[in-house]
Amino acid sequence: MLIADICGFTSRFDKMTGLGAEGAEIISREVSCTLSRVVKAGDLFGGFPVSFAGDAVTLVFPDGVEG
């Protein structure tokens, strides 16, 4: 299992709140892009997401990961 969390998300989010809707869109794109890359990387090793929570994703690797 892998739990990936975006470091510095809370402070980045706080800064973006001052931009209103534009800030929300920026944060949404950043989180989506970042977590999508984690999921794609996990897929290369046989993992798949089982949960998303804010700025974090949990991946499970049923067959383990060698390396």
CHARMM internal coordinates of N, CA and C (Angstrom, degrees):
IC EDIT
DIST 1 N 1 CA 1.4410
DIST 1 CA 1 C 1.5220
ANGL 1 N 1 CA 1 C 108.18
DIST 1 C 2 N 1.3400
ANGL 1 CA 1 C 2 N 115.33
DIHE 1 N 1 CA 1 C 2 N 147.36
DIST 2 N 2 CA 1.4525
ANGL 1 C 2 N 2 CA 122.26
DIHE 1 CA 1 C 2 N 2 CA 177.80
DIST 2 CA 2 C 1.5230
ANGL 2 N 2 CA 2 C 108.11
DIHE 1 C 2 N 2 CA 2 C -134.76
DIST 2 C 3 N 1.3107
ANGL 2 CA 2 C 3 N 116.25
DIHE 2 N 2 CA 2 C 3 N 130.46
DIST 3 N 3 CA 1.4576
ANGL 2 C 3 N 3 CA 121.45
DIHE 2 CA 2 C 3 N 3 CA 173.18
DIST 3 CA 3 C 1.5200
ANGL 3 N 3 CA 3 C 106.55
DIHE 2 C 3 N 3 CA 3 C -113.30
DIST 3 C 4 N 1.3311
ANGL 3 CA 3 C 4 N 116.26
DIHE 3 N 3 CA 3 C 4 N 118.87
DIST 4 N 4 CA 1.4605
ANGL 3 C 4 N 4 CA 121.38
DIHE 3 CA 3 C 4 N 4 CA -179.39
DIST 4 CA 4 C 1.5219
ANGL 4 N 4 CA 4 C 108.91
DIHE 3 C 4 N 4 CA 4 C -113.99
DIST 4 C 5 N 1.3169
ANGL 4 CA 4 C 5 N 115.18
DIHE 4 N 4 CA 4 C 5 N 130.13
DIST 5 N 5 CA 1.4592
ANGL 4 C 5 N 5 CA 122.38
DIHE 4 CA 4 C 5 N 5 CA -177.27
DIST 5 CA 5 C 1.5271
ANGL 5 N 5 CA 5 C 108.12
DIHE 4 C 5 N 5 CA 5 C -129.71
DIST 5 C 6 N 1.3230
ANGL 5 CA 5 C 6 N 117.31
DIHE 5 N 5 CA 5 C 6 N 139.73
DIST 6 N 6 CA 1.4580
ANGL 5 C 6 N 6 CA 121.04
DIHE 5 CA 5 C 6 N 6 CA -179.16
DIST 6 CA 6 C 1.5345
ANGL 6 N 6 CA 6 C 109.62
DIHE 5 C 6 N 6 CA 6 C -78.92
DIST 6 C 7 N 1.3183
ANGL 6 CA 6 C 7 N 115.91
DIHE 6 N 6 CA 6 C 7 N 114.62
DIST 7 N 7 CA 1.4746
ANGL 6 C 7 N 7 CA 120.28
DIHE 6 CA 6 C 7 N 7 CA 178.31
DIST 7 CA 7 C 1.5194
ANGL 7 N 7 CA 7 C 110.77
DIHE 6 C 7 N 7 CA 7 C -66.63
DIST 7 C 8 N 1.3253
ANGL 7 CA 7 C 8 N 115.90
DIHE 7 N 7 CA 7 C 8 N 139.45
DIST 8 N 8 CA 1.4479
ANGL 7 C 8 N 8 CA 120.99
DIHE 7 CA 7 C 8 N 8 CA 177.20
DIST 8 CA 8 C 1.5172
ANGL 8 N 8 CA 8 C 114.98
DIHE 7 C 8 N 8 CA 8 C 75.75
DIST 8 C 9 N 1.3301
ANGL 8 CA 8 C 9 N 116.82
DIHE 8 N 8 CA 8 C 9 N 9.63
DIST 9 N 9 CA 1.4619
ANGL 8 C 9 N 9 CA 120.12
DIHE 8 CA 8 C 9 N 9 CA -176.87
DIST 9 CA 9 C 1.5241
ANGL 9 N 9 CA 9 C 112.54
DIHE 8 C 9 N 9 CA 9 C -60.90
DIST 9 C 10 N 1.3182
ANGL 9 CA 9 C 10 N 117.46
DIHE 9 N 9 CA 9 C 10 N -44.67
DIST 10 N 10 CA 1.4660
ANGL 9 C 10 N 10 CA 120.33
DIHE 9 CA 9 C 10 N 10 CA -175.90
DIST 10 CA 10 C 1.5194
ANGL 10 N 10 CA 10 C 111.54
DIHE 9 C 10 N 10 CA 10 C -61.29
DIST 10 C 11 N 1.3322
ANGL 10 CA 10 C 11 N 117.62
DIHE 10 N 10 CA 10 C 11 N -45.42
DIST 11 N 11 CA 1.4662
ANGL 10 C 11 N 11 CA 119.04
DIHE 10 CA 10 C 11 N 11 CA 179.95
DIST 11 CA 11 C 1.5240
ANGL 11 N 11 CA 11 C 110.77
DIHE 10 C 11 N 11 CA 11 C -67.46
DIST 11 C 12 N 1.3193
ANGL 11 CA 11 C 12 N 117.24
DIHE 11 N 11 CA 11 C 12 N -37.62
DIST 12 N 12 CA 1.4778
ANGL 11 C 12 N 12 CA 120.97
DIHE 11 CA 11 C 12 N 12 CA 177.13
DIST 12 CA 12 C 1.5230
ANGL 12 N 12 CA 12 C 109.87
DIHE 11 C 12 N 12 CA 12 C -64.19
DIST 12 C 13 N 1.3309
ANGL 12 CA 12 C 13 N 116.44
DIHE 12 N 12 CA 12 C 13 N -42.81
DIST 13 N 13 CA 1.4629
ANGL 12 C 13 N 13 CA 121.46
DIHE 12 CA 12 C 13 N 13 CA 178.98
DIST 13 CA 13 C 1.5279
ANGL 13 N 13 CA 13 C 110.28
DIHE 12 C 13 N 13 CA 13 C -61.35
DIST 13 C 14 N 1.3228
ANGL 13 CA 13 C 14 N 116.22
DIHE 13 N 13 CA 13 C 14 N -45.10
DIST 14 N 14 CA 1.4669
ANGL 13 C 14 N 14 CA 120.74
DIHE 13 CA 13 C 14 N 14 CA -179.83
DIST 14 CA 14 C 1.5277
ANGL 14 N 14 CA 14 C 111.18
DIHE 13 C 14 N 14 CA 14 C -58.88
DIST 14 C 15 N 1.3311
ANGL 14 CA 14 C 15 N 117.16
DIHE 14 N 14 CA 14 C 15 N -40.60
DIST 15 N 15 CA 1.4621
ANGL 14 C 15 N 15 CA 120.80
DIHE 14 CA 14 C 15 N 15 CA 179.36
DIST 15 CA 15 C 1.5312
ANGL 15 N 15 CA 15 C 111.37
DIHE 14 C 15 N 15 CA 15 C -66.91
DIST 15 C 16 N 1.3142
ANGL 15 CA 15 C 16 N 116.95
DIHE 15 N 15 CA 15 C 16 N -36.01
DIST 16 N 16 CA 1.4596
ANGL 15 C 16 N 16 CA 121.53
DIHE 15 CA 15 C 16 N 16 CA -176.94
DIST 16 CA 16 C 1.5267
ANGL 16 N 16 CA 16 C 112.97
DIHE 15 C 16 N 16 CA 16 C -75.91
DIST 16 C 17 N 1.3277
ANGL 16 CA 16 C 17 N 117.98
DIHE 16 N 16 CA 16 C 17 N -21.32
DIST 17 N 17 CA 1.4652
ANGL 16 C 17 N 17 CA 119.56
DIHE 16 CA 16 C 17 N 17 CA -178.93
DIST 17 CA 17 C 1.5274
ANGL 17 N 17 CA 17 C 111.65
DIHE 16 C 17 N 17 CA 17 C -61.78
DIST 17 C 18 N 1.3058
ANGL 17 CA 17 C 18 N 117.21
DIHE 17 N 17 CA 17 C 18 N -27.54
DIST 18 N 18 CA 1.4562
ANGL 17 C 18 N 18 CA 120.91
DIHE 17 CA 17 C 18 N 18 CA 178.40
DIST 18 CA 18 C 1.5238
ANGL 18 N 18 CA 18 C 113.65
DIHE 17 C 18 N 18 CA 18 C -68.78
DIST 18 C 19 N 1.3323
ANGL 18 CA 18 C 19 N 116.86
DIHE 18 N 18 CA 18 C 19 N -14.35
DIST 19 N 19 CA 1.4602
ANGL 18 C 19 N 19 CA 121.05
DIHE 18 CA 18 C 19 N 19 CA -179.44
DIST 19 CA 19 C 1.5273
ANGL 19 N 19 CA 19 C 112.56
DIHE 18 C 19 N 19 CA 19 C -94.29
DIST 19 C 20 N 1.3206
ANGL 19 CA 19 C 20 N 116.67
DIHE 19 N 19 CA 19 C 20 N 1.44
DIST 20 N 20 CA 1.4677
ANGL 19 C 20 N 20 CA 120.20
DIHE 19 CA 19 C 20 N 20 CA 178.35
DIST 20 CA 20 C 1.5172
ANGL 20 N 20 CA 20 C 112.54
DIHE 19 C 20 N 20 CA 20 C 64.70
DIST 20 C 21 N 1.3356
ANGL 20 CA 20 C 21 N 115.68
DIHE 20 N 20 CA 20 C 21 N -135.42
DIST 21 N 21 CA 1.4696
ANGL 20 C 21 N 21 CA 121.51
DIHE 20 CA 20 C 21 N 21 CA -176.48
DIST 21 CA 21 C 1.5256
ANGL 21 N 21 CA 21 C 111.79
DIHE 20 C 21 N 21 CA 21 C -60.97
DIST 21 C 22 N 1.3250
ANGL 21 CA 21 C 22 N 116.91
DIHE 21 N 21 CA 21 C 22 N -36.94
DIST 22 N 22 CA 1.4730
ANGL 21 C 22 N 22 CA 120.35
DIHE 21 CA 21 C 22 N 22 CA 178.87
DIST 22 CA 22 C 1.5270
ANGL 22 N 22 CA 22 C 110.63
DIHE 21 C 22 N 22 CA 22 C -62.83
DIST 22 C 23 N 1.3236
ANGL 22 CA 22 C 23 N 117.00
DIHE 22 N 22 CA 22 C 23 N -42.48
DIST 23 N 23 CA 1.4603
ANGL 22 C 23 N 23 CA 121.10
DIHE 22 CA 22 C 23 N 23 CA 177.88
DIST 23 CA 23 C 1.5211
ANGL 23 N 23 CA 23 C 111.96
DIHE 22 C 23 N 23 CA 23 C -63.67
DIST 23 C 24 N 1.3260
ANGL 23 CA 23 C 24 N 116.15
DIHE 23 N 23 CA 23 C 24 N -40.26
DIST 24 N 24 CA 1.4762
ANGL 23 C 24 N 24 CA 120.23
DIHE 23 CA 23 C 24 N 24 CA 178.23
DIST 24 CA 24 C 1.5181
ANGL 24 N 24 CA 24 C 110.68
DIHE 23 C 24 N 24 CA 24 C -62.51
DIST 24 C 25 N 1.3307
ANGL 24 CA 24 C 25 N 116.66
DIHE 24 N 24 CA 24 C 25 N -40.09
DIST 25 N 25 CA 1.4625
ANGL 24 C 25 N 25 CA 120.87
DIHE 24 CA 24 C 25 N 25 CA 179.07
DIST 25 CA 25 C 1.5249
ANGL 25 N 25 CA 25 C 111.02
DIHE 24 C 25 N 25 CA 25 C -65.83
DIST 25 C 26 N 1.3212
ANGL 25 CA 25 C 26 N 116.43
DIHE 25 N 25 CA 25 C 26 N -41.59
DIST 26 N 26 CA 1.4706
ANGL 25 C 26 N 26 CA 120.64
DIHE 25 CA 25 C 26 N 26 CA 178.74
DIST 26 CA 26 C 1.5316
ANGL 26 N 26 CA 26 C 110.31
DIHE 25 C 26 N 26 CA 26 C -61.31
DIST 26 C 27 N 1.3227
ANGL 26 CA 26 C 27 N 116.57
DIHE 26 N 26 CA 26 C 27 N -49.18
DIST 27 N 27 CA 1.4712
ANGL 26 C 27 N 27 CA 120.63
DIHE 26 CA 26 C 27 N 27 CA -179.99
DIST 27 CA 27 C 1.5207
ANGL 27 N 27 CA 27 C 110.76
DIHE 26 C 27 N 27 CA 27 C -60.86
DIST 27 C 28 N 1.3265
ANGL 27 CA 27 C 28 N 116.31
DIHE 27 N 27 CA 27 C 28 N -43.47
DIST 28 N 28 CA 1.4661
ANGL 27 C 28 N 28 CA 120.71
DIHE 27 CA 27 C 28 N 28 CA -179.98
DIST 28 CA 28 C 1.5255
ANGL 28 N 28 CA 28 C 111.29
DIHE 27 C 28 N 28 CA 28 C -58.83
DIST 28 C 29 N 1.3286
ANGL 28 CA 28 C 29 N 116.39
DIHE 28 N 28 CA 28 C 29 N -45.55
DIST 29 N 29 CA 1.4701
ANGL 28 C 29 N 29 CA 120.24
DIHE 28 CA 28 C 29 N 29 CA 179.10
DIST 29 CA 29 C 1.5228
ANGL 29 N 29 CA 29 C 111.62
DIHE 28 C 29 N 29 CA 29 C -64.61
DIST 29 C 30 N 1.3379
ANGL 29 CA 29 C 30 N 117.00
DIHE 29 N 29 CA 29 C 30 N -42.97
DIST 30 N 30 CA 1.4695
ANGL 29 C 30 N 30 CA 120.83
DIHE 29 CA 29 C 30 N 30 CA -179.10
DIST 30 CA 30 C 1.5273
ANGL 30 N 30 CA 30 C 111.43
DIHE 29 C 30 N 30 CA 30 C -62.34
DIST 30 C 31 N 1.3298
ANGL 30 CA 30 C 31 N 116.11
DIHE 30 N 30 CA 30 C 31 N -46.10
DIST 31 N 31 CA 1.4679
ANGL 30 C 31 N 31 CA 119.88
DIHE 30 CA 30 C 31 N 31 CA -179.47
DIST 31 CA 31 C 1.5298
ANGL 31 N 31 CA 31 C 110.03
DIHE 30 C 31 N 31 CA 31 C -64.78
DIST 31 C 32 N 1.3222
ANGL 31 CA 31 C 32 N 116.87
DIHE 31 N 31 CA 31 C 32 N -46.14
DIST 32 N 32 CA 1.4596
ANGL 31 C 32 N 32 CA 120.70
DIHE 31 CA 31 C 32 N 32 CA -179.50
DIST 32 CA 32 C 1.5268
ANGL 32 N 32 CA 32 C 111.46
DIHE 31 C 32 N 32 CA 32 C -60.29
DIST 32 C 33 N 1.3128
ANGL 32 CA 32 C 33 N 116.71
DIHE 32 N 32 CA 32 C 33 N -46.33
DIST 33 N 33 CA 1.4686
ANGL 32 C 33 N 33 CA 121.59
DIHE 32 CA 32 C 33 N 33 CA -179.50
DIST 33 CA 33 C 1.5299
ANGL 33 N 33 CA 33 C 111.10
DIHE 32 C 33 N 33 CA 33 C -63.18
DIST 33 C 34 N 1.3252
ANGL 33 CA 33 C 34 N 116.62
DIHE 33 N 33 CA 33 C 34 N -47.08
DIST 34 N 34 CA 1.4645
ANGL 33 C 34 N 34 CA 121.06
DIHE 33 CA 33 C 34 N 34 CA -177.49
DIST 34 CA 34 C 1.5240
ANGL 34 N 34 CA 34 C 111.58
DIHE 33 C 34 N 34 CA 34 C -64.13
DIST 34 C 35 N 1.3316
ANGL 34 CA 34 C 35 N 116.90
DIHE 34 N 34 CA 34 C 35 N -49.28
DIST 35 N 35 CA 1.4633
ANGL 34 C 35 N 35 CA 119.73
DIHE 34 CA 34 C 35 N 35 CA -177.45
DIST 35 CA 35 C 1.5273
ANGL 35 N 35 CA 35 C 111.36
DIHE 34 C 35 N 35 CA 35 C -69.35
DIST 35 C 36 N 1.3342
ANGL 35 CA 35 C 36 N 117.83
DIHE 35 N 35 CA 35 C 36 N -31.99
DIST 36 N 36 CA 1.4649
ANGL 35 C 36 N 36 CA 120.59
DIHE 35 CA 35 C 36 N 36 CA 175.85
DIST 36 CA 36 C 1.5251
ANGL 36 N 36 CA 36 C 110.85
DIHE 35 C 36 N 36 CA 36 C -61.83
DIST 36 C 37 N 1.3208
ANGL 36 CA 36 C 37 N 115.95
DIHE 36 N 36 CA 36 C 37 N -40.17
DIST 37 N 37 CA 1.4702
ANGL 36 C 37 N 37 CA 119.71
DIHE 36 CA 36 C 37 N 37 CA 178.99
DIST 37 CA 37 C 1.5286
ANGL 37 N 37 CA 37 C 111.31
DIHE 36 C 37 N 37 CA 37 C -66.09
DIST 37 C 38 N 1.3159
ANGL 37 CA 37 C 38 N 116.74
DIHE 37 N 37 CA 37 C 38 N -38.47
DIST 38 N 38 CA 1.4722
ANGL 37 C 38 N 38 CA 120.24
DIHE 37 CA 37 C 38 N 38 CA 177.89
DIST 38 CA 38 C 1.5265
ANGL 38 N 38 CA 38 C 109.90
DIHE 37 C 38 N 38 CA 38 C -63.71
DIST 38 C 39 N 1.3278
ANGL 38 CA 38 C 39 N 116.07
DIHE 38 N 38 CA 38 C 39 N -44.83
DIST 39 N 39 CA 1.4682
ANGL 38 C 39 N 39 CA 120.53
DIHE 38 CA 38 C 39 N 39 CA -179.76
DIST 39 CA 39 C 1.5289
ANGL 39 N 39 CA 39 C 110.45
DIHE 38 C 39 N 39 CA 39 C -62.89
DIST 39 C 40 N 1.3319
ANGL 39 CA 39 C 40 N 117.15
DIHE 39 N 39 CA 39 C 40 N -43.52
DIST 40 N 40 CA 1.4675
ANGL 39 C 40 N 40 CA 120.48
DIHE 39 CA 39 C 40 N 40 CA 179.29
DIST 40 CA 40 C 1.5271
ANGL 40 N 40 CA 40 C 111.11
DIHE 39 C 40 N 40 CA 40 C -63.34
DIST 40 C 41 N 1.3237
ANGL 40 CA 40 C 41 N 117.24
DIHE 40 N 40 CA 40 C 41 N -41.40
DIST 41 N 41 CA 1.4650
ANGL 40 C 41 N 41 CA 120.47
DIHE 40 CA 40 C 41 N 41 CA 178.08
DIST 41 CA 41 C 1.5225
ANGL 41 N 41 CA 41 C 110.40
DIHE 40 C 41 N 41 CA 41 C -64.75
DIST 41 C 42 N 1.3193
ANGL 41 CA 41 C 42 N 116.98
DIHE 41 N 41 CA 41 C 42 N -42.88
DIST 42 N 42 CA 1.4608
ANGL 41 C 42 N 42 CA 120.28
DIHE 41 CA 41 C 42 N 42 CA 177.66
DIST 42 CA 42 C 1.5111
ANGL 42 N 42 CA 42 C 112.44
DIHE 41 C 42 N 42 CA 42 C -61.48
DIST 42 C 43 N 1.3261
ANGL 42 CA 42 C 43 N 116.51
DIHE 42 N 42 CA 42 C 43 N -37.48
DIST 43 N 43 CA 1.4597
ANGL 42 C 43 N 43 CA 121.49
DIHE 42 CA 42 C 43 N 43 CA 179.12
DIST 43 CA 43 C 1.5266
ANGL 43 N 43 CA 43 C 111.61
DIHE 42 C 43 N 43 CA 43 C -60.17
DIST 43 C 44 N 1.3129
ANGL 43 CA 43 C 44 N 116.84
DIHE 43 N 43 CA 43 C 44 N -34.80
DIST 44 N 44 CA 1.4702
ANGL 43 C 44 N 44 CA 120.54
DIHE 43 CA 43 C 44 N 44 CA 178.71
DIST 44 CA 44 C 1.5261
ANGL 44 N 44 CA 44 C 112.13
DIHE 43 C 44 N 44 CA 44 C -61.34
DIST 44 C 45 N 1.3358
ANGL 44 CA 44 C 45 N 116.25
DIHE 44 N 44 CA 44 C 45 N -23.95
DIST 45 N 45 CA 1.4641
ANGL 44 C 45 N 45 CA 121.26
DIHE 44 CA 44 C 45 N 45 CA -179.06
DIST 45 CA 45 C 1.5278
ANGL 45 N 45 CA 45 C 111.96
DIHE 44 C 45 N 45 CA 45 C -109.54
DIST 45 C 46 N 1.3316
ANGL 45 CA 45 C 46 N 117.01
DIHE 45 N 45 CA 45 C 46 N 17.68
DIST 46 N 46 CA 1.4611
ANGL 45 C 46 N 46 CA 120.90
DIHE 45 CA 45 C 46 N 46 CA 175.74
DIST 46 CA 46 C 1.5181
ANGL 46 N 46 CA 46 C 114.64
DIHE 45 C 46 N 46 CA 46 C 84.19
DIST 46 C 47 N 1.3196
ANGL 46 CA 46 C 47 N 117.50
DIHE 46 N 46 CA 46 C 47 N 14.74
DIST 47 N 47 CA 1.4585
ANGL 46 C 47 N 47 CA 120.61
DIHE 46 CA 46 C 47 N 47 CA -179.63
DIST 47 CA 47 C 1.5162
ANGL 47 N 47 CA 47 C 111.98
DIHE 46 C 47 N 47 CA 47 C -95.63
DIST 47 C 48 N 1.3188
ANGL 47 CA 47 C 48 N 115.34
DIHE 47 N 47 CA 47 C 48 N 160.45
DIST 48 N 48 CA 1.4602
ANGL 47 C 48 N 48 CA 120.16
DIHE 47 CA 47 C 48 N 48 CA 176.17
DIST 48 CA 48 C 1.5288
ANGL 48 N 48 CA 48 C 108.80
DIHE 47 C 48 N 48 CA 48 C -146.53
DIST 48 C 49 N 1.3397
ANGL 48 CA 48 C 49 N 116.17
DIHE 48 N 48 CA 48 C 49 N 150.64
DIST 49 N 49 CA 1.4662
ANGL 48 C 49 N 49 CA 119.69
DIHE 48 CA 48 C 49 N 49 CA -178.34
DIST 49 CA 49 C 1.5259
ANGL 49 N 49 CA 49 C 111.47
DIHE 48 C 49 N 49 CA 49 C -74.18
DIST 49 C 50 N 1.3229
ANGL 49 CA 49 C 50 N 115.00
DIHE 49 N 49 CA 49 C 50 N 140.20
DIST 50 N 50 CA 1.4647
ANGL 49 C 50 N 50 CA 119.93
DIHE 49 CA 49 C 50 N 50 CA 175.18
DIST 50 CA 50 C 1.5139
ANGL 50 N 50 CA 50 C 111.77
DIHE 49 C 50 N 50 CA 50 C -115.97
DIST 50 C 51 N 1.3482
ANGL 50 CA 50 C 51 N 116.83
DIHE 50 N 50 CA 50 C 51 N -16.54
DIST 51 N 51 CA 1.4626
ANGL 50 C 51 N 51 CA 118.73
DIHE 50 CA 50 C 51 N 51 CA 175.38
DIST 51 CA 51 C 1.5235
ANGL 51 N 51 CA 51 C 110.96
DIHE 50 C 51 N 51 CA 51 C -161.54
DIST 51 C 52 N 1.3183
ANGL 51 CA 51 C 52 N 113.68
DIHE 51 N 51 CA 51 C 52 N 150.39
DIST 52 N 52 CA 1.4593
ANGL 51 C 52 N 52 CA 122.87
DIHE 51 CA 51 C 52 N 52 CA 172.98
DIST 52 CA 52 C 1.5197
ANGL 52 N 52 CA 52 C 106.08
DIHE 51 C 52 N 52 CA 52 C -123.85
DIST 52 C 53 N 1.3215
ANGL 52 CA 52 C 53 N 117.14
DIHE 52 N 52 CA 52 C 53 N 136.59
DIST 53 N 53 CA 1.4650
ANGL 52 C 53 N 53 CA 121.24
DIHE 52 CA 52 C 53 N 53 CA 179.01
DIST 53 CA 53 C 1.5221
ANGL 53 N 53 CA 53 C 108.02
DIHE 52 C 53 N 53 CA 53 C -142.65
DIST 53 C 54 N 1.3147
ANGL 53 CA 53 C 54 N 116.57
DIHE 53 N 53 CA 53 C 54 N 99.25
DIST 54 N 54 CA 1.4563
ANGL 53 C 54 N 54 CA 120.11
DIHE 53 CA 53 C 54 N 54 CA 179.44
DIST 54 CA 54 C 1.5117
ANGL 54 N 54 CA 54 C 111.97
DIHE 53 C 54 N 54 CA 54 C 62.32
DIST 54 C 55 N 1.3237
ANGL 54 CA 54 C 55 N 116.65
DIHE 54 N 54 CA 54 C 55 N -107.51
DIST 55 N 55 CA 1.4638
ANGL 54 C 55 N 55 CA 121.66
DIHE 54 CA 54 C 55 N 55 CA -178.18
DIST 55 CA 55 C 1.5250
ANGL 55 N 55 CA 55 C 111.99
DIHE 54 C 55 N 55 CA 55 C -105.88
DIST 55 C 56 N 1.3251
ANGL 55 CA 55 C 56 N 116.84
DIHE 55 N 55 CA 55 C 56 N 26.37
DIST 56 N 56 CA 1.4684
ANGL 55 C 56 N 56 CA 120.46
DIHE 55 CA 55 C 56 N 56 CA -177.52
DIST 56 CA 56 C 1.5265
ANGL 56 N 56 CA 56 C 110.99
DIHE 55 C 56 N 56 CA 56 C -135.04
DIST 56 C 57 N 1.3213
ANGL 56 CA 56 C 57 N 114.55
DIHE 56 N 56 CA 56 C 57 N 153.83
DIST 57 N 57 CA 1.4572
ANGL 56 C 57 N 57 CA 121.33
DIHE 56 CA 56 C 57 N 57 CA 175.10
DIST 57 CA 57 C 1.5320
ANGL 57 N 57 CA 57 C 108.12
DIHE 56 C 57 N 57 CA 57 C -135.91
DIST 57 C 58 N 1.3143
ANGL 57 CA 57 C 58 N 115.62
DIHE 57 N 57 CA 57 C 58 N 144.47
DIST 58 N 58 CA 1.4621
ANGL 57 C 58 N 58 CA 121.47
DIHE 57 CA 57 C 58 N 58 CA 175.35
DIST 58 CA 58 C 1.5216
ANGL 58 N 58 CA 58 C 107.71
DIHE 57 C 58 N 58 CA 58 C -113.60
DIST 58 C 59 N 1.3339
ANGL 58 CA 58 C 59 N 115.23
DIHE 58 N 58 CA 58 C 59 N 125.37
DIST 59 N 59 CA 1.4633
ANGL 58 C 59 N 59 CA 121.41
DIHE 58 CA 58 C 59 N 59 CA 177.91
DIST 59 CA 59 C 1.5207
ANGL 59 N 59 CA 59 C 109.76
DIHE 58 C 59 N 59 CA 59 C -111.49
DIST 59 C 60 N 1.3119
ANGL 59 CA 59 C 60 N 115.26
DIHE 59 N 59 CA 59 C 60 N 146.09
DIST 60 N 60 CA 1.4600
ANGL 59 C 60 N 60 CA 121.38
DIHE 59 CA 59 C 60 N 60 CA 176.10
DIST 60 CA 60 C 1.5190
ANGL 60 N 60 CA 60 C 108.02
DIHE 59 C 60 N 60 CA 60 C -116.42
DIST 60 C 61 N 1.3201
ANGL 60 CA 60 C 61 N 115.74
DIHE 60 N 60 CA 60 C 61 N 138.98
DIST 61 N 61 CA 1.4640
ANGL 60 C 61 N 61 CA 122.73
DIHE 60 CA 60 C 61 N 61 CA 177.33
DIST 61 CA 61 C 1.5228
ANGL 61 N 61 CA 61 C 107.82
DIHE 60 C 61 N 61 CA 61 C -118.09
DIST 61 C 62 N 1.3288
ANGL 61 CA 61 C 62 N 117.93
DIHE 61 N 61 CA 61 C 62 N 90.26
DIST 62 N 62 CA 1.4735
ANGL 61 C 62 N 62 CA 120.97
DIHE 61 CA 61 C 62 N 62 CA -172.17
DIST 62 CA 62 C 1.5251
ANGL 62 N 62 CA 62 C 114.15
DIHE 61 C 62 N 62 CA 62 C -59.21
DIST 62 C 63 N 1.3268
ANGL 62 CA 62 C 63 N 117.00
DIHE 62 N 62 CA 62 C 63 N -31.43
DIST 63 N 63 CA 1.4667
ANGL 62 C 63 N 63 CA 120.62
DIHE 62 CA 62 C 63 N 63 CA -178.64
DIST 63 CA 63 C 1.5247
ANGL 63 N 63 CA 63 C 112.71
DIHE 62 C 63 N 63 CA 63 C -98.85
DIST 63 C 64 N 1.3347
ANGL 63 CA 63 C 64 N 116.91
DIHE 63 N 63 CA 63 C 64 N 7.30
DIST 64 N 64 CA 1.4581
ANGL 63 C 64 N 64 CA 120.64
DIHE 63 CA 63 C 64 N 64 CA -177.03
DIST 64 CA 64 C 1.5092
ANGL 64 N 64 CA 64 C 110.90
DIHE 63 C 64 N 64 CA 64 C 78.30
DIST 64 C 65 N 1.3131
ANGL 64 CA 64 C 65 N 115.41
DIHE 64 N 64 CA 64 C 65 N 179.07
DIST 65 N 65 CA 1.4701
ANGL 64 C 65 N 65 CA 121.18
DIHE 64 CA 64 C 65 N 65 CA 178.97
DIST 65 CA 65 C 1.5134
ANGL 65 N 65 CA 65 C 107.28
DIHE 64 C 65 N 65 CA 65 C -135.07
DIST 65 C 66 N 1.3205
ANGL 65 CA 65 C 66 N 115.65
DIHE 65 N 65 CA 65 C 66 N 127.73
DIST 66 N 66 CA 1.4623
ANGL 65 C 66 N 66 CA 119.99
DIHE 65 CA 65 C 66 N 66 CA 176.78
DIST 66 CA 66 C 1.5222
ANGL 66 N 66 CA 66 C 109.13
DIHE 65 C 66 N 66 CA 66 C -99.35
DIST 66 C 67 N 1.2912
ANGL 66 CA 66 C 67 N 116.10
DIHE 66 N 66 CA 66 C 67 N 149.22
DIST 67 N 67 CA 1.4488
ANGL 66 C 67 N 67 CA 116.99
DIHE 66 CA 66 C 67 N 67 CA 174.34
DIST 67 CA 67 C 1.4456
ANGL 67 N 67 CA 67 C 111.27
DIHE 66 C 67 N 67 CA 67 C 140.79
END
COOR INIT
IC SEED 1 N 1 CA 1 C
IC BUILD
